[in-house]
Amino acid sequence: MTIKRFLIGQRFSLAGLRECDVAEGAPYYQWMDNLDLDIHTERGRFPNHPTKHRSYYERTGAGNDLVMLGIYDNESGRHIGNVSYKDINWQSRRGFLGYIIGEKEYAGQGIASEAVGMFMLYGFQKLNFRRIFTTIALSNVGSIKVAERNGFEREGIMKKHIQSGDRELDVAMFGVMASDWMPVHADRTRTLFKSSPF
């Protein structure tokens, strides 16, 4: 299936989600019910529902506080994950970064790190963010590595912030300023694109 490629990378591209990507039974819909993808977060408290799923997708078209792009494999066109900015504050020029690699066979290949880097360059250069931030459970070692590879700095710990069954998870706050990130990471990140748009 042909996809509209917005940010074209060497191995994969980032693009707006299609109607077929959010349909009930599509991979993205199923990721939200996959509890194995949710052992370090609070996302999967309740089963997914078509109305809830569609409502979240439609928020991306409003352009107010949520920007989400799908991660698509360049060879197959397969939708394998998402990157997003939510809780955007346009006055203070900041956004909360989130991501998911939903297709298991694509995990552990560095795709998350590259997608996050490409999306950060987009955030700083095109969305004019001054600051990007995120939170990660300390138990989520893989996501912490993704953040650190992309220049995030640990800013503090929220103790026992997530209650998941009998597990109490400490969560770290990570952030980075455009003024610190761009001189160090921008040139390396541009090499991830087939032709850098920024």
Residue, then its C-alpha position, 0 to 999 in steps of 0.5 A: m500500500t502506498i503511503k504519503r511520506f512526510l519525513i523520509g528516512q533512510r530505513f523508515s518514514l514518518a507520516g500522518l496516519r491513514e484511515c485504515d491505520v485507525a480502523e478497528g482490527a488494524p495493528y495500531y488498534q491492537w497495540m492499545d490492547n497488547l498489555d505486553l507493550d504497557i508494563h511500564t506505563e499507565r496507558g492500558r488501564f482499560p480495553n481499547h474502544p472504537t470511539k475512544h480510538r477514533s477520538y484520539y486520532e481526530r485530535t491530531g487533525a485539530g492541531n491544538d495540543l497533539v501532533m502524531l505521526g506513524i512510523y512506516d517501514n520504507e520497504s513494505g509500507r507497514h505501519i510499525g509504530n507512532v511518535s507524538y507530541k501531546d500536551i503542547n503549549w504553543q505559548s511556552r513552545r514545549g511538547f511532551l514526547g511519546y512513542i511506541i514500536g508496536e510491531k514486535e519484530y521491529a523492536g531492538q533495531g534502533i528504529a525507536s532511537e532514530a524515529v525519536g531523533m527525526f521527530m525531535l528535529y522536526g519539533f525544534q525546526k518546524l514546530n518551533f519548540r523551545r523545549i521537549f520533555t518526557t517521562i519514563a519509568l525507571s524500570n523501562v531501561g530501553s526507553i531510557k537509552v532511547a532518551e539518552r541517545n537523543g540528548f535528553e537529560r534526567e531532571g528529577i524522579m517522581k517516586k512511586h508515581i505509577q501503581s500497576g497491580d502490586r508494583e510501584l514504579d518510580v518515574a524519571m522526568f527528562g527534558v532538553m532545550a533546543s539551544d542545547w540540543m541543536p548544536v550537538h545533535a542536529d547534524r547527526t540527526r539529519t543523516l537519518f533522512k534520505s534528504s533532510p527537510f530542515 
